[in-house]
Amino acid sequence: MTAALPAVASPAGLDELAGLVADGDVLVLSGAGLSTDSGIPDYRGATGSLRRHTPMTWQTFRRDPRGRHRYWARSYVGWPQMAAARPNAGHSAVARLQRAGLLGGVVTQNVDGLHQAAGARDVVELHGGLDRTVCLACGDVAGRAELHRRLRVANPGFGPRADEVNPDGDAELPDEVLDGFVMVDCTACGGGPLKPDVVFFGETVPRDRVDTCFRMLEDAGSLLVLGSSLTVMSGYRFVLRAAELGIPVGVVTLGPTRGDAKADVKVDAPLGEVLPELARRCGA
């Protein structure tokens, strides 16, 4: 039985959304709100992390060895929870819509890999992925699982309990426990500092990745924004470009977004309930 949808997800709004998606060639732009049902918090929701904590910035990570050490200690503790996260009903509905031939591609602001885990294809990770690391000295890219294995060996007695895990995978820990953490370096060059292969706050998304997303948008029949507040320009620019090109925009998320004024359809309701119903209405 399909779960009853909240009153804010009006039948008219769902009908409009289904009509938009049924036309096909939809480009999905997803944000953190799509992954909250998988146990990964968002930054800007009602209980978002930014309301309580300042995230790691690129400037701090690059220039401050102490800040880098603090990040990796917290990330080491938070990674198992991120790695254990599984796709939710919203991710599965996106994959079903794609298998039905209605989606042209997926651009995600999330770094959790859950779209791919649900079976989605042609996913562009706008902000990178936590399942990889990159060396700041030699550029070598390696798997996060191998780094975690090395860190377990280097830190046999380091196991503080995480009070909270942030959207980019670092856990909130008291400062007094951080000194006992031992970080390891790049194995490819023998000493370069490692960074998660993600775009930190204050860091620029690679230009070629942005250009790829713009080309996907230009080939799309519509843009469907899922679970993003569109607060940062890295996502909002695609809504602006869609409006310039006359490409219809649909938005599904809880609460207001920066792009609401440019949306042709807005559904303010939980994605885990709306997206399976949307897939059903579109025959996926």
Secondary structure as UniProt FT lines:
FT   TURN            7..8
FT   HELIX           11..22
FT   STRAND          26..30
FT   HELIX           32..34
FT   HELIX           36..38
FT   TURN            46..47
FT   HELIX           49..51
FT   HELIX           58..63
FT   HELIX           65..84
FT   HELIX           89..99
FT   TURN            100..101
FT   STRAND          103..108
FT   HELIX           114..117
FT   TURN            118..119
FT   STRAND          123..125
FT   TURN            126..127
FT   STRAND          128..135
FT   TURN            136..138
FT   STRAND          141..143
FT   HELIX           144..154
FT   TURN            156..157
FT   TURN            167..168
FT   HELIX           175..180
FT   TURN            187..189
FT   STRAND          194..198
FT   HELIX           207..218
FT   STRAND          222..226
FT   HELIX           233..245
FT   STRAND          249..252
FT   TURN            258..259
FT   HELIX           260..262
FT   STRAND          265..267
FT   HELIX           271..281
FT   TURN            282..283
//
